[in-house]
Amino acid sequence: MDGYEVAALYTRIDRIAKETGTKLASPFYNAVLYGTAGDSDPKLSDEGIFINKYLRFVTRFW
């Protein structure tokens, strides 16, 4: 599977997730973000800066 196929599949499941009503701008990126709680702080996502110690965003971009 090449990068174009992966991108097409990601786009498809991202669209399906959004059609189910998620309010996350990028649900799968956020799932990875929260699933790596043991990794370094802070984390940068499409929504802002997330600090694991406080389990919340300290800065929102929008």
C-alpha positions in Angstrom: 0.0 0.0 0.0 1.5 3.3 -1.0 1.0 6.7 0.7 -1.7 7.8 -1.7 -3.8 4.7 -0.8 -3.2 5.3 2.9 -4.2 9.0 2.5 -7.4 8.0 0.7 -8.4 5.5 3.4 -7.6 8.0 6.1 -9.7 10.6 4.4 -12.6 8.1 4.1 -12.6 7.1 7.8 -12.1 10.7 8.8 -15.2 11.7 6.9 -17.2 8.8 8.3 -16.2 9.8 11.8 -17.3 13.3 11.2 -20.6 12.2 9.7 -21.3 10.3 13.0 -21.3 13.7 14.8 -17.8 14.0 16.3 -17.0 17.6 17.3 -13.2 17.0 16.9 -11.6 18.6 13.9 -9.3 15.6 13.5 -10.7 12.7 15.5 -7.9 10.1 14.7 -5.1 12.5 15.4 -6.7 13.3 18.8 -7.1 9.6 19.5 -3.4 9.1 19.0 -2.7 12.2 21.1 -4.6 10.9 24.1 -3.3 7.3 23.6 0.3 8.4 24.1 -0.1 9.9 27.5 3.3 8.6 28.6 5.1 10.6 25.9 6.6 14.0 26.3 4.8 17.2 27.3 3.5 19.4 25.9 1.6 18.1 22.9 0.6 20.2 19.9 -2.6 19.3 18.1 -5.0 20.9 15.7 -7.0 22.2 18.7 -4.1 23.7 20.7 -1.5 22.8 23.3 -2.3 19.8 25.5 -0.5 19.2 28.8 -0.7 15.6 30.1 -0.1 16.6 33.7 -3.3 18.5 33.8 -5.2 16.4 31.2 -6.4 19.5 29.4 -5.7 22.0 26.8 -3.8 25.0 28.1 -4.1 27.0 24.9 -6.8 26.8 22.3 -6.2 27.9 18.7 -9.9 28.7 18.1 
